[in-house]
Amino acid sequence: MAYKISDECLACGACAAGCPVECITEGDGKYVIDPEQCIECGSCAEVCPVGAPQLEE
């Protein structure tokens, strides 16, 4: 399952900068992850100051 960014997102861009496959883009008020490109590495979750990226269930 791919990661998804919750509404806790501050739109700081740390997750996008830390993504090795560049699947995170700026959306409407928060960043979004393309689930087709996400490799589930967790890099985004590691750098996010509020823990917004979470594995989808």
CYANA upper distance limits for C-alpha pairs under 8 A (distance plus 0.5 A):
  1 MET  CA     40 GLU  CA      7.55
  1 MET  CA     55 LEU  CA      6.97
  1 MET  CA     56 GLU  CA      6.31
  1 MET  CA     57 GLU  CA      7.52
  2 ALA  CA     35 PRO  CA      5.78
  2 ALA  CA     36 GLU  CA      8.43
  2 ALA  CA     38 CYS  CA      6.14
  2 ALA  CA     39 ILE  CA      7.46
  2 ALA  CA     40 GLU  CA      5.98
  2 ALA  CA     55 LEU  CA      6.41
  2 ALA  CA     56 GLU  CA      6.45
  3 TYR  CA     33 ILE  CA      7.41
  3 TYR  CA     35 PRO  CA      7.62
  3 TYR  CA     38 CYS  CA      7.51
  3 TYR  CA     40 GLU  CA      6.80
  3 TYR  CA     42 GLY  CA      8.22
  3 TYR  CA     53 PRO  CA      6.49
  3 TYR  CA     54 GLN  CA      5.68
  3 TYR  CA     55 LEU  CA      4.71
  3 TYR  CA     56 GLU  CA      6.08
  4 LYS  CA     32 VAL  CA      7.51
  4 LYS  CA     33 ILE  CA      6.48
  4 LYS  CA     35 PRO  CA      8.31
  4 LYS  CA     52 ALA  CA      8.47
  4 LYS  CA     53 PRO  CA      5.89
  4 LYS  CA     54 GLN  CA      5.92
  4 LYS  CA     55 LEU  CA      6.59
  4 LYS  CA     56 GLU  CA      6.42
  5 ILE  CA      9 CYS  CA      7.24
  5 ILE  CA     30 LYS  CA      8.36
  5 ILE  CA     31 TYR  CA      7.27
  5 ILE  CA     32 VAL  CA      6.52
  5 ILE  CA     33 ILE  CA      7.38
  5 ILE  CA     52 ALA  CA      5.66
  5 ILE  CA     53 PRO  CA      4.72
  5 ILE  CA     54 GLN  CA      6.72
  6 SER  CA     52 ALA  CA      5.48
  6 SER  CA     53 PRO  CA      6.78
  6 SER  CA     54 GLN  CA      7.73
  7 ASP  CA     30 LYS  CA      7.73
  7 ASP  CA     52 ALA  CA      7.60
  8 GLU  CA     50 VAL  CA      7.29
  8 GLU  CA     51 GLY  CA      8.18
  8 GLU  CA     52 ALA  CA      5.87
  9 CYS  CA     30 LYS  CA      6.05
  9 CYS  CA     31 TYR  CA      7.55
  9 CYS  CA     50 VAL  CA      7.56
  9 CYS  CA     52 ALA  CA      5.80
 10 LEU  CA     30 LYS  CA      7.11
 10 LEU  CA     50 VAL  CA      8.28
 11 ALA  CA     26 GLU  CA      7.97
 11 ALA  CA     29 GLY  CA      7.11
 11 ALA  CA     30 LYS  CA      5.36
 11 ALA  CA     31 TYR  CA      6.45
 13 GLY  CA     17 ALA  CA      6.84
 13 GLY  CA     26 GLU  CA      8.22
 13 GLY  CA     31 TYR  CA      7.82
 14 ALA  CA     18 GLY  CA      6.75
 14 ALA  CA     44 CYS  CA      7.98
 14 ALA  CA     47 VAL  CA      6.71
 14 ALA  CA     48 CYS  CA      6.54
 15 CYS  CA     19 CYS  CA      6.70
 15 CYS  CA     24 ILE  CA      7.75
 15 CYS  CA     43 SER  CA      7.90
 15 CYS  CA     44 CYS  CA      4.80
 15 CYS  CA     45 ALA  CA      7.57
 15 CYS  CA     47 VAL  CA      6.61
 15 CYS  CA     48 CYS  CA      6.32
 16 ALA  CA     22 GLU  CA      7.15
 16 ALA  CA     23 CYS  CA      8.04
 16 ALA  CA     24 ILE  CA      5.51
 16 ALA  CA     25 THR  CA      7.03
 16 ALA  CA     31 TYR  CA      8.34
 16 ALA  CA     44 CYS  CA      7.53
 17 ALA  CA     22 GLU  CA      8.40
 18 GLY  CA     43 SER  CA      6.51
 18 GLY  CA     44 CYS  CA      6.31
 18 GLY  CA     47 VAL  CA      7.37
 19 CYS  CA     23 CYS  CA      7.39
 19 CYS  CA     24 ILE  CA      7.50
 19 CYS  CA     43 SER  CA      6.52
 19 CYS  CA     44 CYS  CA      6.41
 20 PRO  CA     43 SER  CA      8.24
 21 VAL  CA     37 GLN  CA      7.72
 21 VAL  CA     38 CYS  CA      7.77
 21 VAL  CA     39 ILE  CA      8.22
 23 CYS  CA     33 ILE  CA      6.19
 23 CYS  CA     34 ASP  CA      5.88
 23 CYS  CA     35 PRO  CA      8.46
 23 CYS  CA     37 GLN  CA      6.21
 23 CYS  CA     38 CYS  CA      6.61
 24 ILE  CA     31 TYR  CA      7.09
 24 ILE  CA     32 VAL  CA      6.04
 24 ILE  CA     33 ILE  CA      4.98
 24 ILE  CA     34 ASP  CA      6.91
 25 THR  CA     31 TYR  CA      6.07
 25 THR  CA     32 VAL  CA      6.03
 25 THR  CA     33 ILE  CA      7.12
 26 GLU  CA     30 LYS  CA      6.77
 26 GLU  CA     31 TYR  CA      4.84
 26 GLU  CA     32 VAL  CA      6.75
 27 GLY  CA     31 TYR  CA      5.42
 27 GLY  CA     32 VAL  CA      6.29
 33 ILE  CA     38 CYS  CA      7.53
 34 ASP  CA     38 CYS  CA      6.69
 40 GLU  CA     55 LEU  CA      8.35
 42 GLY  CA     46 GLU  CA      6.84
 43 SER  CA     47 VAL  CA      7.08
 44 CYS  CA     48 CYS  CA      6.66
 44 CYS  CA     53 PRO  CA      6.87
 45 ALA  CA     51 GLY  CA      6.35
 45 ALA  CA     52 ALA  CA      7.49
 45 ALA  CA     53 PRO  CA      5.55
 45 ALA  CA     54 GLN  CA      7.31
 46 GLU  CA     51 GLY  CA      8.30
 48 CYS  CA     52 ALA  CA      7.12
 48 CYS  CA     53 PRO  CA      7.80
